[in-house]
Amino acid sequence: MSLFRWIDHIDKALIRLINTDSDHVVLDPIMLLLRHPATWTPLYAFMLIYIFRHARQCAWLFIFFTLLGVFLTDTTSAALLKPWFGRLRPCQDPALIPVLRSLVDCGGLYSMPSSHAANHFGLATFWYYGIQTLRGQKWRWLWVWAAAIGYAQIYVGKHYPSDIVVGALLGMTVGRLLGLLFERL
């Protein structure tokens, strides 16, 4: 069995485990809430307030890098990598449609990499290194936040686990590069 077939096999087993075998009536609304953008509005507001309160001199640069990070991860994942990989979403895969629970609209055709994972891990990584540069603090909880959003994407049936991993790697790479650039500036 080739490496790609093995990963595909593992992915399909894991998504069935997470989406179907580990589902619970209590988890469904939590996972839907985790992936909804409005849920995170208080976090974004907190970051704005925090950065203006504790690092006013760099606040606009921090915000610019935050927005640039989202632009880079989203564009790279959605416009470049998804068409290049051409991997069908689990909710578009004819073999999985009968067994998966789709809790949300399936969305686009392709899933690799997850834009949600790329965007949120990009934010988490840049914010981690940006705050560390400005304040010397290490906010490791940011990666827990990003991972929870990634897990929710699998739970609702939109992404395979490897989509989340590849999206996370893309986001962390962009976030780290922006963090290094931010530190220099």
LOTI-161512 format. One record per residue (C-alpha): residue number from 1; x, y, z. Coordinates in steps of 0.001 Angstrom, whole numbers, plus 524288, in hexadecimal, padded with zeros to 5 digits. Layout:
! residues N
@i: NUM&xx: X&yy: Y&zz: Z
...
***
This chain:
! residues 185
@i: 1&xx: 80000&yy: 80000&zz: 80000
@i: 2&xx: 80594&yy: 80D37&zz: 7FC21
@i: 3&xx: 8075E&yy: 81808&zz: 8060E
@i: 4&xx: 7FC3A&yy: 8201A&zz: 8004D
@i: 5&xx: 7F2D3&yy: 81497&zz: 8007C
@i: 6&xx: 7F6B2&yy: 811A3&zz: 80E75
@i: 7&xx: 7F446&yy: 81FDF&zz: 81285
@i: 8&xx: 7E735&yy: 81FAE&zz: 80B60
@i: 9&xx: 7E379&yy: 81314&zz: 81245
@i: 10&xx: 7E72E&yy: 818AA&zz: 81F9D
@i: 11&xx: 7E016&yy: 82565&zz: 81C89
@i: 12&xx: 7D37E&yy: 81E5E&zz: 81901
@i: 13&xx: 7D424&yy: 81605&zz: 8253D
@i: 14&xx: 7D6BA&yy: 821DD&zz: 82DE4
@i: 15&xx: 7CBFF&yy: 82A37&zz: 8280A
@i: 16&xx: 7C23C&yy: 81F36&zz: 82A1F
@i: 17&xx: 7C6FB&yy: 81DDB&zz: 8381E
@i: 18&xx: 7C5FD&yy: 82C83&zz: 83ADD
@i: 19&xx: 7B9FA&yy: 82FE6&zz: 832C3
@i: 20&xx: 7B1A4&yy: 823DE&zz: 834AB
@i: 21&xx: 7B68C&yy: 81B3D&zz: 83FBF
@i: 22&xx: 7BA02&yy: 82639&zz: 8494B
@i: 23&xx: 7AE41&yy: 82ED2&zz: 846DA
@i: 24&xx: 7A5D5&yy: 83327&zz: 85226
@i: 25&xx: 799DE&yy: 83BB9&zz: 85323
@i: 26&xx: 7A15A&yy: 844CA&zz: 85C66
@i: 27&xx: 7AD33&yy: 845E9&zz: 85374
@i: 28&xx: 7A5AD&yy: 84969&zz: 8471F
@i: 29&xx: 7A233&yy: 8576A&zz: 84B12
@i: 30&xx: 7AF9E&yy: 8596F&zz: 85148
@i: 31&xx: 7B696&yy: 8558C&zz: 844BF
@i: 32&xx: 7AD91&yy: 85E0B&zz: 83CA2
@i: 33&xx: 7B063&yy: 86956&zz: 845C8
@i: 34&xx: 7BF22&yy: 86725&zz: 84546
@i: 35&xx: 7BF93&yy: 868A3&zz: 8368D
@i: 36&xx: 7B678&yy: 87460&zz: 835BE
@i: 37&xx: 7BDE4&yy: 88137&zz: 8336B
@i: 38&xx: 7B544&yy: 8892D&zz: 83C9E
@i: 39&xx: 7B96B&yy: 88065&zz: 847EC
@i: 40&xx: 7C712&yy: 885CE&zz: 84722
@i: 41&xx: 7C362&yy: 89432&zz: 84639
@i: 42&xx: 7C61A&yy: 8961B&zz: 854D4
@i: 43&xx: 7D3C1&yy: 89067&zz: 852F5
@i: 44&xx: 7D679&yy: 8999E&zz: 8479C
@i: 45&xx: 7D157&yy: 8A51C&zz: 84F99
@i: 46&xx: 7D9D7&yy: 8A0CF&zz: 85B0C
@i: 47&xx: 7E5D6&yy: 8A060&zz: 8523F
@i: 48&xx: 7E309&yy: 8AE1D&zz: 84D3F
@i: 49&xx: 7E12A&yy: 8B38E&zz: 85ADD
@i: 50&xx: 7ECF3&yy: 8AC37&zz: 86016
@i: 51&xx: 7F615&yy: 8B0AD&zz: 8554D
@i: 52&xx: 7F1D4&yy: 8BEE6&zz: 85636
@i: 53&xx: 7F2B7&yy: 8BEB5&zz: 86502
@i: 54&xx: 7FFCF&yy: 8B7BC&zz: 86667
@i: 55&xx: 8071F&yy: 8BAC5&zz: 859D3
@i: 56&xx: 8012E&yy: 8C71C&zz: 85431
@i: 57&xx: 80D8B&yy: 8CA8E&zz: 84C9D
@i: 58&xx: 80CAF&yy: 8BDEB&zz: 844B0
@i: 59&xx: 7FDF5&yy: 8BBF5&zz: 8448F
@i: 60&xx: 7FB7D&yy: 8BFB7&zz: 83665
@i: 61&xx: 806E8&yy: 8B77A&zz: 831B2
@i: 62&xx: 801D6&yy: 8ABFE&zz: 839BC
@i: 63&xx: 7F445&yy: 8AD9C&zz: 833C4
@i: 64&xx: 7F9FC&yy: 8AED0&zz: 82612
@i: 65&xx: 801C2&yy: 8A23D&zz: 827D6
@i: 66&xx: 7F5B1&yy: 89B7A&zz: 82D55
@i: 67&xx: 7EDBF&yy: 89F1C&zz: 82145
@i: 68&xx: 7F90C&yy: 89BF4&zz: 81825
@i: 69&xx: 7FA41&yy: 88E96&zz: 81E7A
@i: 70&xx: 7EBE6&yy: 88B71&zz: 81C48
@i: 71&xx: 7ECD4&yy: 8903D&zz: 80E43
@i: 72&xx: 7F8E0&yy: 887DC&zz: 80B91
@i: 73&xx: 7F3CE&yy: 87B70&zz: 811EF
@i: 74&xx: 7E63A&yy: 87C9C&zz: 80C24
@i: 75&xx: 7EADA&yy: 87FC3&zz: 7FE6A
@i: 76&xx: 7F554&yy: 8754A&zz: 7FE83
@i: 77&xx: 7EC54&yy: 86ABC&zz: 803C0
@i: 78&xx: 7DFED&yy: 86DF3&zz: 7FC1A
@i: 79&xx: 7E4E3&yy: 87341&zz: 7EF39
@i: 80&xx: 7F1A4&yy: 86BDA&zz: 7ED6F
@i: 81&xx: 7F278&yy: 85F44&zz: 7F541
@i: 82&xx: 7E470&yy: 85A40&zz: 7F50C
@i: 83&xx: 7E3B4&yy: 85A09&zz: 7E625
@i: 84&xx: 7F185&yy: 85485&zz: 7E56B
@i: 85&xx: 7EECD&yy: 8493E&zz: 7EECD
@i: 86&xx: 7E10D&yy: 8476C&zz: 7E95E
@i: 87&xx: 7DCDF&yy: 83F01&zz: 7F4D7
@i: 88&xx: 7CE35&yy: 83DD9&zz: 7F683
@i: 89&xx: 7C864&yy: 841E8&zz: 80376
@i: 90&xx: 7C385&yy: 83668&zz: 80BA0
@i: 91&xx: 7B5AF&yy: 83B8D&zz: 809C4
@i: 92&xx: 7B7D3&yy: 83AF9&zz: 7FAF2
@i: 93&xx: 7BDE1&yy: 82D51&zz: 7FAE9
@i: 94&xx: 7B3E4&yy: 8238B&zz: 7F58C
@i: 95&xx: 7B96A&yy: 818CA&zz: 7FE39
@i: 96&xx: 7B787&yy: 820DB&zz: 80AA6
@i: 97&xx: 7AAD8&yy: 8281A&zz: 807DC
@i: 98&xx: 7A254&yy: 81CC8&zz: 80CBA
@i: 99&xx: 7A9BE&yy: 81B79&zz: 819A4
@i: 100&xx: 7AD49&yy: 82978&zz: 81D68
@i: 101&xx: 7A4D3&yy: 832DB&zz: 824F1
@i: 102&xx: 7A53A&yy: 84023&zz: 81E53
@i: 103&xx: 7A23F&yy: 84A4F&zz: 82897
@i: 104&xx: 7A51F&yy: 855C9&zz: 81F85
@i: 105&xx: 7A47B&yy: 858E2&zz: 81122
@i: 106&xx: 7AF30&yy: 8518F&zz: 80A19
@i: 107&xx: 7B4C7&yy: 85DBA&zz: 803BC
@i: 108&xx: 7BEBC&yy: 85CF2&zz: 7F8E1
@i: 109&xx: 7C2F4&yy: 850CD&zz: 7F1D7
@i: 110&xx: 7D0CD&yy: 84F7E&zz: 7F727
@i: 111&xx: 7D5E9&yy: 84DF2&zz: 804E7
@i: 112&xx: 7E4CF&yy: 84D5C&zz: 80503
@i: 113&xx: 7E95B&yy: 85571&zz: 80C58
@i: 114&xx: 7DF4C&yy: 85AAF&zz: 815C6
@i: 115&xx: 7DE6C&yy: 86972&zz: 8148A
@i: 116&xx: 7D892&yy: 86A27&zz: 8223B
@i: 117&xx: 7E480&yy: 8631E&zz: 82798
@i: 118&xx: 7EE0B&yy: 86B26&zz: 81F8A
@i: 119&xx: 7E7CE&yy: 87803&zz: 82388
@i: 120&xx: 7E666&yy: 87501&zz: 831F8
@i: 121&xx: 7F39E&yy: 86E86&zz: 833A7
@i: 122&xx: 7F982&yy: 879F9&zz: 82C32
@i: 123&xx: 7F2FF&yy: 88375&zz: 83588
@i: 124&xx: 7F6B2&yy: 87B61&zz: 8416F
@i: 125&xx: 804E2&yy: 87A7C&zz: 83D41
@i: 126&xx: 8067B&yy: 888BB&zz: 839A0
@i: 127&xx: 7FF78&yy: 88D3F&zz: 845EF
@i: 128&xx: 807BA&yy: 8840C&zz: 84E40
@i: 129&xx: 81494&yy: 88936&zz: 848E8
@i: 130&xx: 80FB9&yy: 89741&zz: 847E4
@i: 131&xx: 80B7B&yy: 89789&zz: 8562A
@i: 132&xx: 81808&yy: 890C5&zz: 85A11
@i: 133&xx: 81FD9&yy: 89B31&zz: 852E3
@i: 134&xx: 81808&yy: 8A67F&zz: 8588F
@i: 135&xx: 8155D&yy: 8A1B7&zz: 86654
@i: 136&xx: 81DDB&yy: 895B7&zz: 868B9
@i: 137&xx: 811A2&yy: 88D96&zz: 86B1D
@i: 138&xx: 80F3C&yy: 88011&zz: 8656C
@i: 139&xx: 800D3&yy: 87E25&zz: 8627F
@i: 140&xx: 800D0&yy: 86F91&zz: 85F91
@i: 141&xx: 7F202&yy: 86F31&zz: 860DF
@i: 142&xx: 7F145&yy: 8753B&zz: 8534A
@i: 143&xx: 7F4DC&yy: 86818&zz: 84D4F
@i: 144&xx: 7EA54&yy: 86151&zz: 8554F
@i: 145&xx: 7E099&yy: 86B15&zz: 84FA1
@i: 146&xx: 7E533&yy: 86856&zz: 841B8
@i: 147&xx: 7E540&yy: 85994&zz: 843FE
@i: 148&xx: 7D74E&yy: 85A02&zz: 84950
@i: 149&xx: 7D2D2&yy: 860BE&zz: 83CDB
@i: 150&xx: 7DA13&yy: 856A0&zz: 834B2
@i: 151&xx: 7D3F4&yy: 84B6C&zz: 83C47
@i: 152&xx: 7C681&yy: 8516C&zz: 83A59
@i: 153&xx: 7C8CE&yy: 85158&zz: 82BA4
@i: 154&xx: 7CAE1&yy: 8429E&zz: 82C24
@i: 155&xx: 7BF7B&yy: 84089&zz: 83573
@i: 156&xx: 7B5B9&yy: 8475F&zz: 82C79
@i: 157&xx: 7BA73&yy: 83F9C&zz: 8209F
@i: 158&xx: 7C114&yy: 84A4D&zz: 818AF
@i: 159&xx: 7CF40&yy: 845DA&zz: 819BC
@i: 160&xx: 7D7CF&yy: 839FB&zz: 81B4E
@i: 161&xx: 7E1D3&yy: 83A4F&zz: 82657
@i: 162&xx: 7ED13&yy: 83BB2&zz: 81CA8
@i: 163&xx: 7E65C&yy: 847BC&zz: 816E0
@i: 164&xx: 7E723&yy: 84DC4&zz: 8246A
@i: 165&xx: 7F55E&yy: 849C4&zz: 82635
@i: 166&xx: 7F97B&yy: 84F69&zz: 81903
@i: 167&xx: 7F196&yy: 85BD3&zz: 81B8B
@i: 168&xx: 7F7B7&yy: 85D0C&zz: 828FF
@i: 169&xx: 8056D&yy: 85B79&zz: 82367
@i: 170&xx: 802A5&yy: 865C4&zz: 81916
@i: 171&xx: 7FD26&yy: 86F0E&zz: 8234A
@i: 172&xx: 8084A&yy: 86CE4&zz: 82CD4
@i: 173&xx: 8124A&yy: 86F1E&zz: 82212
@i: 174&xx: 80C04&yy: 87BEB&zz: 81DC6
@i: 175&xx: 809D6&yy: 8801F&zz: 82BE6
@i: 176&xx: 817E1&yy: 87D37&zz: 82FB1
@i: 177&xx: 81D73&yy: 88478&zz: 823F6
@i: 178&xx: 814EF&yy: 8902D&zz: 826F8
@i: 179&xx: 818FB&yy: 88F33&zz: 83541
@i: 180&xx: 8274A&yy: 88FB9&zz: 83177
@i: 181&xx: 824EA&yy: 89B53&zz: 82885
@i: 182&xx: 81CFD&yy: 8A223&zz: 8331D
@i: 183&xx: 82801&yy: 89FF5&zz: 83CD0
@i: 184&xx: 831D8&yy: 8A631&zz: 8337B
@i: 185&xx: 82933&yy: 8B1F6&zz: 83107
***
